[in-house]
């Protein structure tokens, strides 16, 4: 269990540094994170199932400025590990997702408060000409604190043992578990609604309705819909660019290439 706890803690460190030090590789997404946990623990289907559920719950969560949303990434690692190690159902694991995500949110607020003070230390170091210390504030200490913020909770949660987690779940009243499950479903619907509100417009609504019709009335699964969408995207993209190339070849500039400044030349 010690080795498992260390590995999962390091997975958490890698995921938290994805958008902060490594660029944006999407390893901090719950679906990808749970897939990694499933591979490490030898149960990929459960990891995918938990990851897909938490991914839907977190679709509408967006980090804006210094705001700290519920940490669904930490919840994804711990919940998928518990589901695999305890042979618990996906619903039981998801019942812990919201409390863990809120705990991660509080830790995130605390960490941002500490890092804001490190920024002042870095500014003073720059004013004093101590650039090495300023660089260490941002690159070394900031990275280390963020890593510990993930490593310690994940390590302790897994290392304390699956029996502790099972007892904790058994202590939770049924009404609270049902409420958390209902809340997770509301979060899923709310996340999808937020995503659609930023994506849907007059041109894209017809494709959403087409996908809904294919699922609801023809009974195609998600894989078939994804393949159909990719083929349709290739066809529409080819028609769009082929029309623009043909217009340009005929000596008539495409509408997208029109420049009003050309009238003055």
Secondary structure, 3 states (H helix, E strand, C coil): CHHHHHHHHHHHHHHHCCCCCCCCCCCCCHHHHHHHHHHHHCCHHHHHHHHHHHHHHCCCCCCCCCCCCCCHHHHHHHHHHHHHHCCCCHHHHHHCHHHHHHHHHHHHHHHHHHHHHHHHHHHHHHHCCCHHHHHHHHHHHHHHHHHHHHHHHHHHHHHCCHHHHHHHHHHCCHHHHHHHHHHHHHHHHHHHHHHHHHHCCCCCHHHHHHHHHHHHHHCCCHHHHHHHHHHHHHHHHHHHHHHHHHHHHCCCCCHHHCCHHHHHC
